[in-house]
């Protein structure tokens, strides 16, 4: 006889909706703190958005000399130069500010001149492993396109869910999605991770992950609404979430472990991406259960609604949990 291993027992009856009076104020507080941190601390924009030159060096012999590289770089007269150890004592990362010039074309040439001078001064002792040069015109286009991509993604979510579910579900999913995006940006601000085009990919990936989990929960809620018409809405939602809990835990755990391995072994290049994804997995799972689901109660979703009007009401076998506050 085959033995099936389950992370979550089939008869789990955890009262998730009993925590809605805590989850909403908690998320609201975090969102407010994120906005305050955004204006007080600011986002650590990368070269993609600020423009400038990013160079990764590796010493050909021995360890890199940070102070020597910093002094020699500043002596070149390129303005602010940031030099930091990158991954190992042999590797350095140089960030050089955007060069100013009367026209955009001249700025582009000035940026290229930075790379040429760096190769002349450090080419003998260091290997140039990565060079990224972003001019002001390109960085402006990246900011515009990245913002547009996020907005279009959110609108796509709203349109899909508006046709797929009732309007309460669409609004709930959008609120949960915005919640995840705001907190993820807050994570970038607090941790001062470099925010570049890869970070836009992180936000869109988290958006898709959170939406997928939310749709699974919503689909089960709608199914339970048709089945248990005599129960209070919060009891129906608890049944739905508990029935999908095993899937949620397994999906979140496997994805989290994959990102954790990337964070540990992926090196500095993937550090911002992997850390933000780890945070996003946790936030996305949290929001689908404690934000997207309970908001249906406040939006006035009714039990027994939808396409199940002709079905007979089915009693729940047992109460899911002690009656929570409405």
C-alpha atoms as a printed R data frame, in Angstrom:
    type eleno elety resid chain resno       x      y       z
1   ATOM     1    CA   UNK     A     1   0.000  0.000   0.000
2   ATOM     2    CA   UNK     A     2   1.444  3.342  -1.059
3   ATOM     3    CA   UNK     A     3   2.108  5.894   1.673
4   ATOM     4    CA   UNK     A     4   1.527  9.518   0.783
5   ATOM     5    CA   UNK     A     5   3.547 12.148   2.593
6   ATOM     6    CA   UNK     A     6   1.744 15.419   3.229
7   ATOM     7    CA   UNK     A     7   3.201 18.654   4.573
8   ATOM     8    CA   UNK     A     8  -0.268 19.839   5.580
9   ATOM     9    CA   UNK     A     9  -2.927 17.405   6.885
10  ATOM    10    CA   UNK     A    10  -6.135 17.175   4.858
11  ATOM    11    CA   UNK     A    11  -8.297 18.115   7.836
12  ATOM    12    CA   UNK     A    12  -6.462 21.377   8.640
13  ATOM    13    CA   UNK     A    13  -8.855 23.981  10.016
14  ATOM    14    CA   UNK     A    14  -6.676 26.991  10.771
15  ATOM    15    CA   UNK     A    15  -8.764 30.177  11.344
16  ATOM    16    CA   UNK     A    16  -6.962 32.517   8.932
17  ATOM    17    CA   UNK     A    17  -9.739 35.093   8.838
18  ATOM    18    CA   UNK     A    18  -9.482 35.557  12.583
19  ATOM    19    CA   UNK     A    19  -6.217 37.432  11.906
20  ATOM    20    CA   UNK     A    20  -7.661 39.954   9.465
21  ATOM    21    CA   UNK     A    21  -7.961 42.594  12.191
22  ATOM    22    CA   UNK     A    22  -4.180 42.311  12.616
23  ATOM    23    CA   UNK     A    23  -2.970 41.748   9.047
24  ATOM    24    CA   UNK     A    24  -4.550 44.872   7.559
25  ATOM    25    CA   UNK     A    25  -3.176 47.362  10.142
26  ATOM    26    CA   UNK     A    26   0.197 45.603  10.010
27  ATOM    27    CA   UNK     A    27   0.397 45.853   6.203
28  ATOM    28    CA   UNK     A    28  -0.844 49.446   6.263
29  ATOM    29    CA   UNK     A    29   1.870 50.362   8.782
30  ATOM    30    CA   UNK     A    30   4.574 48.727   6.650
31  ATOM    31    CA   UNK     A    31   3.296 50.527   3.554
32  ATOM    32    CA   UNK     A    32   3.386 53.901   5.314
33  ATOM    33    CA   UNK     A    33   6.904 53.220   6.614
34  ATOM    34    CA   UNK     A    34   7.955 52.277   3.079
35  ATOM    35    CA   UNK     A    35   6.718 55.597   1.695
36  ATOM    36    CA   UNK     A    36   8.499 57.504   4.460
37  ATOM    37    CA   UNK     A    37  11.722 55.554   3.881
38  ATOM    38    CA   UNK     A    38  11.428 56.165   0.141
39  ATOM    39    CA   UNK     A    39  11.520 59.942   0.654
40  ATOM    40    CA   UNK     A    40  13.868 59.948   3.663
41  ATOM    41    CA   UNK     A    41  16.477 57.435   2.479
42  ATOM    42    CA   UNK     A    42  15.804 57.111  -1.231
43  ATOM    43    CA   UNK     A    43  16.316 54.287  -3.683
44  ATOM    44    CA   UNK     A    44  19.857 53.237  -4.524
45  ATOM    45    CA   UNK     A    45  19.449 53.581  -8.285
46  ATOM    46    CA   UNK     A    46  21.958 51.635 -10.327
47  ATOM    47    CA   UNK     A    47  23.840 52.680 -13.425
48  ATOM    48    CA   UNK     A    48  20.860 51.668 -15.598
49  ATOM    49    CA   UNK     A    49  18.729 54.488 -14.183
50  ATOM    50    CA   UNK     A    50  21.294 57.100 -13.140
51  ATOM    51    CA   UNK     A    51  23.646 56.744 -16.065
52  ATOM    52    CA   UNK     A    52  27.383 56.371 -15.641
53  ATOM    53    CA   UNK     A    53  30.027 53.661 -15.841
54  ATOM    54    CA   UNK     A    54  30.221 50.366 -13.972
55  ATOM    55    CA   UNK     A    55  33.461 48.376 -14.142
56  ATOM    56    CA   UNK     A    56  34.280 45.052 -12.508
57  ATOM    57    CA   UNK     A    57  38.008 44.403 -12.033
58  ATOM    58    CA   UNK     A    58  39.894 41.294 -10.968
59  ATOM    59    CA   UNK     A    59  43.530 41.410  -9.875
60  ATOM    60    CA   UNK     A    60  45.752 39.281 -12.094
61  ATOM    61    CA   UNK     A    61  48.001 38.419  -9.140
62  ATOM    62    CA   UNK     A    62  47.306 38.614  -5.412
63  ATOM    63    CA   UNK     A    63  44.524 40.660  -3.845
64  ATOM    64    CA   UNK     A    64  43.208 43.939  -5.159
65  ATOM    65    CA   UNK     A    65  44.424 47.171  -3.554
66  ATOM    66    CA   UNK     A    66  41.260 49.183  -2.886
67  ATOM    67    CA   UNK     A    67  42.940 52.356  -1.644
68  ATOM    68    CA   UNK     A    68  45.373 52.445  -4.573
69  ATOM    69    CA   UNK     A    69  42.600 51.962  -7.142
70  ATOM    70    CA   UNK     A    70  40.451 54.622  -5.433
71  ATOM    71    CA   UNK     A    71  43.280 57.181  -5.342
72  ATOM    72    CA   UNK     A    72  44.286 56.586  -8.947
73  ATOM    73    CA   UNK     A    73  40.662 56.694 -10.128
74  ATOM    74    CA   UNK     A    74  39.977 59.977  -8.342
75  ATOM    75    CA   UNK     A    75  43.136 61.431  -9.865
76  ATOM    76    CA   UNK     A    76  41.682 60.900 -13.349
77  ATOM    77    CA   UNK     A    77  39.195 63.695 -12.700
78  ATOM    78    CA   UNK     A    78  35.961 61.841 -13.459
79  ATOM    79    CA   UNK     A    79  34.173 63.128 -10.365
80  ATOM    80    CA   UNK     A    80  32.667 60.797  -7.776
81  ATOM    81    CA   UNK     A    81  34.136 57.304  -7.927
82  ATOM    82    CA   UNK     A    82  32.944 54.460  -5.701
83  ATOM    83    CA   UNK     A    83  35.313 51.520  -5.229
84  ATOM    84    CA   UNK     A    84  34.269 48.434  -3.265
85  ATOM    85    CA   UNK     A    85  35.308 44.838  -2.847
86  ATOM    86    CA   UNK     A    86  33.132 42.628  -4.992
87  ATOM    87    CA   UNK     A    87  32.696 38.965  -4.102
88  ATOM    88    CA   UNK     A    88  36.313 38.204  -3.165
89  ATOM    89    CA   UNK     A    89  39.470 40.119  -2.132
90  ATOM    90    CA   UNK     A    90  40.717 39.861  -5.731
91  ATOM    91    CA   UNK     A    91  37.697 41.602  -7.235
92  ATOM    92    CA   UNK     A    92  36.670 45.248  -7.205
93  ATOM    93    CA   UNK     A    93  33.626 47.120  -8.446
94  ATOM    94    CA   UNK     A    94  34.002 50.689  -9.679
95  ATOM    95    CA   UNK     A    95  31.042 53.056 -10.095
96  ATOM    96    CA   UNK     A    96  31.780 56.325 -11.828
97  ATOM    97    CA   UNK     A    97  29.188 59.092 -12.008
98  ATOM    98    CA   UNK     A    98  27.588 60.309 -15.205
99  ATOM    99    CA   UNK     A    99  29.904 62.680 -17.066
100 ATOM   100    CA   UNK     A   100  28.440 66.111 -17.799
101 ATOM   101    CA   UNK     A   101  28.621 67.770 -21.213
102 ATOM   102    CA   UNK     A   102  26.579 70.331 -23.174
103 ATOM   103    CA   UNK     A   103  24.917 67.730 -25.402
104 ATOM   104    CA   UNK     A   104  23.853 64.113 -25.019
105 ATOM   105    CA   UNK     A   105  26.248 63.018 -27.792
106 ATOM   106    CA   UNK     A   106  29.189 64.625 -26.018
107 ATOM   107    CA   UNK     A   107  28.139 62.961 -22.763
108 ATOM   108    CA   UNK     A   108  28.146 59.586 -24.528
109 ATOM   109    CA   UNK     A   109  31.672 60.207 -25.792
110 ATOM   110    CA   UNK     A   110  32.769 61.333 -22.310
111 ATOM   111    CA   UNK     A   111  31.445 58.068 -20.851
112 ATOM   112    CA   UNK     A   112  33.404 56.047 -23.393
113 ATOM   113    CA   UNK     A   113  36.499 58.089 -22.563
114 ATOM   114    CA   UNK     A   114  36.159 56.975 -18.927
115 ATOM   115    CA   UNK     A   115  36.525 53.320 -19.963
116 ATOM   116    CA   UNK     A   116  39.487 54.117 -22.198
117 ATOM   117    CA   UNK     A   117  41.338 55.922 -19.382
118 ATOM   118    CA   UNK     A   118  40.587 53.137 -16.901
119 ATOM   119    CA   UNK     A   119  42.006 50.514 -19.258
120 ATOM   120    CA   UNK     A   120  45.134 52.583 -19.743
121 ATOM   121    CA   UNK     A   121  45.698 52.923 -15.982
122 ATOM   122    CA   UNK     A   122  44.619 49.503 -14.702
123 ATOM   123    CA   UNK     A   123  44.930 47.193 -17.702
124 ATOM   124    CA   UNK     A   124  48.330 45.798 -16.671
125 ATOM   125    CA   UNK     A   125  47.428 44.795 -13.094
126 ATOM   126    CA   UNK     A   126  43.707 44.067 -13.463
127 ATOM   127    CA   UNK     A   127  41.468 42.094 -15.748
128 ATOM   128    CA   UNK     A   128  38.325 43.942 -16.900
129 ATOM   129    CA   UNK     A   129  35.610 41.349 -16.310
130 ATOM   130    CA   UNK     A   130  32.586 43.586 -16.901
131 ATOM   131    CA   UNK     A   131  32.076 47.065 -18.299
132 ATOM   132    CA   UNK     A   132  28.681 48.786 -18.449
133 ATOM   133    CA   UNK     A   133  28.314 52.277 -19.851
134 ATOM   134    CA   UNK     A   134  24.893 53.931 -19.768
135 ATOM   135    CA   UNK     A   135  24.349 57.437 -21.126
136 ATOM   136    CA   UNK     A   136  21.646 59.888 -19.996
137 ATOM   137    CA   UNK     A   137  19.362 59.239 -22.959
138 ATOM   138    CA   UNK     A   138  19.461 55.485 -22.479
139 ATOM   139    CA   UNK     A   139  18.932 55.713 -18.708
140 ATOM   140    CA   UNK     A   140  15.911 57.985 -19.220
141 ATOM   141    CA   UNK     A   141  14.380 55.521 -21.681
142 ATOM   142    CA   UNK     A   142  14.991 52.638 -19.273
143 ATOM   143    CA   UNK     A   143  13.202 54.474 -16.445
144 ATOM   144    CA   UNK     A   144  10.244 55.237 -18.706
145 ATOM   145    CA   UNK     A   145  10.010 51.725 -20.149
146 ATOM   146    CA   UNK     A   146  10.458 50.041 -16.770
147 ATOM   147    CA   UNK     A   147   7.691 52.112 -15.183
148 ATOM   148    CA   UNK     A   148   5.437 51.506 -18.171
149 ATOM   149    CA   UNK     A   149   6.051 47.760 -17.932
150 ATOM   150    CA   UNK     A   150   4.930 47.640 -14.301
151 ATOM   151    CA   UNK     A   151   1.821 49.758 -15.000
152 ATOM   152    CA   UNK     A   152   0.809 47.640 -17.995
153 ATOM   153    CA   UNK     A   153   1.313 44.503 -15.909
154 ATOM   154    CA   UNK     A   154  -1.033 45.774 -13.191
155 ATOM   155    CA   UNK     A   155  -3.656 46.839 -15.748
156 ATOM   156    CA   UNK     A   156  -3.441 43.422 -17.366
157 ATOM   157    CA   UNK     A   157  -4.103 41.812 -13.994
158 ATOM   158    CA   UNK     A   158  -7.139 44.026 -13.429
159 ATOM   159    CA   UNK     A   159  -8.639 43.330 -16.864
160 ATOM   160    CA   UNK     A   160  -8.087 39.565 -16.624
161 ATOM   161    CA   UNK     A   161  -9.586 39.224 -13.163
162 ATOM   162    CA   UNK     A   162 -12.493 41.538 -13.985
163 ATOM   163    CA   UNK     A   163 -13.639 39.065 -16.659
164 ATOM   164    CA   UNK     A   164 -12.507 35.925 -14.813
165 ATOM   165    CA   UNK     A   165 -14.153 36.689 -11.450
166 ATOM   166    CA   UNK     A   166 -16.586 39.108  -9.843
167 ATOM   167    CA   UNK     A   167 -15.440 42.706  -9.430
168 ATOM   168    CA   UNK     A   168 -14.623 42.172  -5.735
169 ATOM   169    CA   UNK     A   169 -11.995 39.607  -6.715
170 ATOM   170    CA   UNK     A   170 -10.435 41.982  -9.263
171 ATOM   171    CA   UNK     A   171 -10.108 44.803  -6.751
172 ATOM   172    CA   UNK     A   172  -8.784 42.438  -4.081
173 ATOM   173    CA   UNK     A   173  -6.094 41.083  -6.408
174 ATOM   174    CA   UNK     A   174  -4.981 44.558  -7.467
175 ATOM   175    CA   UNK     A   175  -4.775 45.734  -3.829
176 ATOM   176    CA   UNK     A   176  -2.688 42.664  -2.931
177 ATOM   177    CA   UNK     A   177  -0.461 43.203  -5.972
178 ATOM   178    CA   UNK     A   178   0.149 46.867  -5.124
179 ATOM   179    CA   UNK     A   179   0.851 45.805  -1.536
180 ATOM   180    CA   UNK     A   180   3.569 43.429  -2.758
181 ATOM   181    CA   UNK     A   181   5.130 45.996  -5.085
182 ATOM   182    CA   UNK     A   182   5.232 48.705  -2.399
183 ATOM   183    CA   UNK     A   183   6.810 46.422   0.198
184 ATOM   184    CA   UNK     A   184   9.338 45.075  -2.322
185 ATOM   185    CA   UNK     A   185  10.429 48.614  -3.157
186 ATOM   186    CA   UNK     A   186  10.647 49.238   0.583
187 ATOM   187    CA   UNK     A   187  12.962 46.242   0.859
188 ATOM   188    CA   UNK     A   188  15.236 47.754  -1.803
189 ATOM   189    CA   UNK     A   189  15.236 51.068   0.088
190 ATOM   190    CA   UNK     A   190  15.969 49.610   3.538
191 ATOM   191    CA   UNK     A   191  18.630 47.182   2.305
192 ATOM   192    CA   UNK     A   192  20.014 49.773  -0.149
193 ATOM   193    CA   UNK     A   193  20.209 47.156  -2.871
194 ATOM   194    CA   UNK     A   194  21.090 48.456  -6.305
195 ATOM   195    CA   UNK     A   195  17.869 49.178  -8.204
196 ATOM   196    CA   UNK     A   196  18.362 48.605 -11.923
197 ATOM   197    CA   UNK     A   197  16.627 46.883 -14.830
198 ATOM   198    CA   UNK     A   198  17.064 43.526 -13.110
199 ATOM   199    CA   UNK     A   199  15.038 44.935 -10.225
200 ATOM   200    CA   UNK     A   200  12.177 45.693 -12.627
201 ATOM   201    CA   UNK     A   201  12.315 42.044 -13.656
202 ATOM   202    CA   UNK     A   202  12.173 41.097  -9.966
203 ATOM   203    CA   UNK     A   203   9.051 43.217  -9.418
204 ATOM   204    CA   UNK     A   204   7.305 41.757 -12.461
205 ATOM   205    CA   UNK     A   205   8.278 38.228 -11.395
206 ATOM   206    CA   UNK     A   206   6.944 38.807  -7.882
207 ATOM   207    CA   UNK     A   207   3.790 40.281  -9.399
208 ATOM   208    CA   UNK     A   208   3.277 37.115 -11.447
209 ATOM   209    CA   UNK     A   209   4.074 34.804  -8.533
210 ATOM   210    CA   UNK     A   210   1.721 36.605  -6.165
211 ATOM   211    CA   UNK     A   211  -1.023 36.780  -8.767
212 ATOM   212    CA   UNK     A   212  -0.751 33.067  -9.478
213 ATOM   213    CA   UNK     A   213  -1.118 32.219  -5.794
214 ATOM   214    CA   UNK     A   214  -4.000 34.685  -5.406
215 ATOM   215    CA   UNK     A   215  -5.890 33.265  -8.389
216 ATOM   216    CA   UNK     A   216  -5.571 29.734  -6.994
217 ATOM   217    CA   UNK     A   217  -7.033 30.883  -3.661
218 ATOM   218    CA   UNK     A   218  -9.755 32.929  -5.367
219 ATOM   219    CA   UNK     A   219 -10.775 30.042  -7.599
220 ATOM   220    CA   UNK     A   220 -11.173 27.784  -4.577
221 ATOM   221    CA   UNK     A   221 -13.114 30.491  -2.708
222 ATOM   222    CA   UNK     A   222 -15.547 30.795  -5.604
223 ATOM   223    CA   UNK     A   223 -15.929 27.024  -5.669
224 ATOM   224    CA   UNK     A   224 -16.640 26.918  -1.935
225 ATOM   225    CA   UNK     A   225 -19.136 29.799  -2.253
226 ATOM   226    CA   UNK     A   226 -21.221 27.606  -4.529
227 ATOM   227    CA   UNK     A   227 -20.991 24.652  -2.196
228 ATOM   228    CA   UNK     A   228 -21.433 26.112   1.300
229 ATOM   229    CA   UNK     A   229 -24.152 28.739   0.939
230 ATOM   230    CA   UNK     A   230 -25.348 28.704   4.547
231 ATOM   231    CA   UNK     A   231 -21.983 29.534   6.090
232 ATOM   232    CA   UNK     A   232 -20.642 32.987   6.835
233 ATOM   233    CA   UNK     A   233 -18.228 34.321   4.230
234 ATOM   234    CA   UNK     A   234 -15.227 34.219   6.577
235 ATOM   235    CA   UNK     A   235 -15.911 30.503   7.239
236 ATOM   236    CA   UNK     A   236 -16.082 29.784   3.496
237 ATOM   237    CA   UNK     A   237 -12.796 31.629   2.938
238 ATOM   238    CA   UNK     A   238 -11.132 29.651   5.740
239 ATOM   239    CA   UNK     A   239 -12.271 26.382   4.144
240 ATOM   240    CA   UNK     A   240 -10.925 27.499   0.767
241 ATOM   241    CA   UNK     A   241  -7.528 28.602   2.087
242 ATOM   242    CA   UNK     A   242  -7.060 25.450   4.156
243 ATOM   243    CA   UNK     A   243  -7.885 23.290   1.142
244 ATOM   244    CA   UNK     A   244  -5.148 25.001  -0.928
245 ATOM   245    CA   UNK     A   245  -2.662 25.328   1.937
246 ATOM   246    CA   UNK     A   246  -0.640 22.256   1.001
247 ATOM   247    CA   UNK     A   247  -0.165 23.513  -2.540
248 ATOM   248    CA   UNK     A   248   0.771 26.991  -1.274
249 ATOM   249    CA   UNK     A   249   3.355 25.663   1.198
250 ATOM   250    CA   UNK     A   250   4.988 23.316  -1.311
251 ATOM   251    CA   UNK     A   251   5.166 25.964  -4.060
252 ATOM   252    CA   UNK     A   252   6.527 28.643  -1.729
253 ATOM   253    CA   UNK     A   253   9.064 26.291  -0.123
254 ATOM   254    CA   UNK     A   254  10.512 24.933  -3.375
255 ATOM   255    CA   UNK     A   255  10.759 28.403  -4.926
256 ATOM   256    CA   UNK     A   256  12.290 29.814  -1.741
257 ATOM   257    CA   UNK     A   257  14.945 27.077  -1.639
258 ATOM   258    CA   UNK     A   258  15.866 27.695  -5.279
259 ATOM   259    CA   UNK     A   259  16.292 31.425  -4.617
260 ATOM   260    CA   UNK     A   260  18.204 30.712  -1.393
261 ATOM   261    CA   UNK     A   261  20.721 28.601  -3.318
262 ATOM   262    CA   UNK     A   262  21.094 31.435  -5.830
263 ATOM   263    CA   UNK     A   263  21.624 33.950  -3.022
264 ATOM   264    CA   UNK     A   264  24.328 31.807  -1.413
265 ATOM   265    CA   UNK     A   265  26.182 30.563  -4.484
266 ATOM   266    CA   UNK     A   266  25.247 33.079  -7.193
267 ATOM   267    CA   UNK     A   267  27.806 35.694  -6.208
268 ATOM   268    CA   UNK     A   268  27.488 39.448  -5.954
269 ATOM   269    CA   UNK     A   269  26.075 39.845  -9.462
270 ATOM   270    CA   UNK     A   270  22.896 37.979  -8.495
271 ATOM   271    CA   UNK     A   271  22.754 39.160  -4.877
272 ATOM   272    CA   UNK     A   272  20.159 41.926  -5.304
273 ATOM   273    CA   UNK     A   273  17.970 39.757  -7.522
274 ATOM   274    CA   UNK     A   274  17.997 36.698  -5.269
275 ATOM   275    CA   UNK     A   275  17.493 38.601  -1.989
276 ATOM   276    CA   UNK     A   276  14.588 40.588  -3.427
277 ATOM   277    CA   UNK     A   277  13.024 37.393  -4.780
278 ATOM   278    CA   UNK     A   278  13.316 35.710  -1.375
279 ATOM   279    CA   UNK     A   279  11.511 38.651   0.168
280 ATOM   280    CA   UNK     A   280   8.935 38.679  -2.626
281 ATOM   281    CA   UNK     A   281   8.086 35.003  -2.179
282 ATOM   282    CA   UNK     A   282   7.329 35.550   1.495
283 ATOM   283    CA   UNK     A   283   5.327 38.735   0.867
284 ATOM   284    CA   UNK     A   284   3.448 37.253  -2.089
285 ATOM   285    CA   UNK     A   285   2.388 34.204  -0.115
286 ATOM   286    CA   UNK     A   286   1.391 36.356   2.851
287 ATOM   287    CA   UNK     A   287  -0.679 38.769   0.755
288 ATOM   288    CA   UNK     A   288  -2.644 36.077  -1.066
289 ATOM   289    CA   UNK     A   289  -3.841 34.691   2.279
290 ATOM   290    CA   UNK     A   290  -4.009 37.679   4.623
291 ATOM   291    CA   UNK     A   291  -4.733 40.552   2.200
292 ATOM   292    CA   UNK     A   292  -6.382 39.312  -0.994
293 ATOM   293    CA   UNK     A   293  -8.727 36.854   0.738
294 ATOM   294    CA   UNK     A   294 -10.059 38.879   3.708
295 ATOM   295    CA   UNK     A   295 -10.565 42.011   1.613
296 ATOM   296    CA   UNK     A   296 -13.490 40.172  -0.019
297 ATOM   297    CA   UNK     A   297 -15.313 40.451   3.297
298 ATOM   298    CA   UNK     A   298 -14.900 44.226   3.419
299 ATOM   299    CA   UNK     A   299 -15.929 44.557  -0.244
300 ATOM   300    CA   UNK     A   300 -19.268 42.920   0.542
301 ATOM   301    CA   UNK     A   301 -18.972 39.649  -1.379
302 ATOM   302    CA   UNK     A   302 -22.088 37.573  -0.716
303 ATOM   303    CA   UNK     A   303 -22.290 33.836  -0.133
304 ATOM   304    CA   UNK     A   304 -24.459 31.885  -2.530
305 ATOM   305    CA   UNK     A   305 -23.679 34.314  -5.390
306 ATOM   306    CA   UNK     A   306 -22.289 33.473  -8.793
307 ATOM   307    CA   UNK     A   307 -23.361 30.677 -11.114
308 ATOM   308    CA   UNK     A   308 -24.495 28.327  -8.360
309 ATOM   309    CA   UNK     A   309 -27.908 29.838  -7.806
310 ATOM   310    CA   UNK     A   310 -29.669 26.662  -8.890
311 ATOM   311    CA   UNK     A   311 -27.634 24.326  -6.677
312 ATOM   312    CA   UNK     A   312 -28.834 23.151  -3.296
313 ATOM   313    CA   UNK     A   313 -26.979 24.464  -0.278
314 ATOM   314    CA   UNK     A   314 -24.484 22.063   1.213
315 ATOM   315    CA   UNK     A   315 -23.716 22.124   4.906
316 ATOM   316    CA   UNK     A   316 -20.085 22.088   5.936
317 ATOM   317    CA   UNK     A   317 -19.159 18.830   7.696
318 ATOM   318    CA   UNK     A   318 -17.785 20.733  10.706
319 ATOM   319    CA   UNK     A   319 -17.168 24.370  11.610
320 ATOM   320    CA   UNK     A   320 -13.798 25.497  10.351
321 ATOM   321    CA   UNK     A   321 -12.904 27.318  13.529
322 ATOM   322    CA   UNK     A   322 -14.357 29.297  16.332
323 ATOM   323    CA   UNK     A   323 -16.503 32.111  15.099
324 ATOM   324    CA   UNK     A   324 -14.327 35.125  14.321
325 ATOM   325    CA   UNK     A   325 -15.352 38.695  14.647
326 ATOM   326    CA   UNK     A   326 -17.285 39.904  11.609
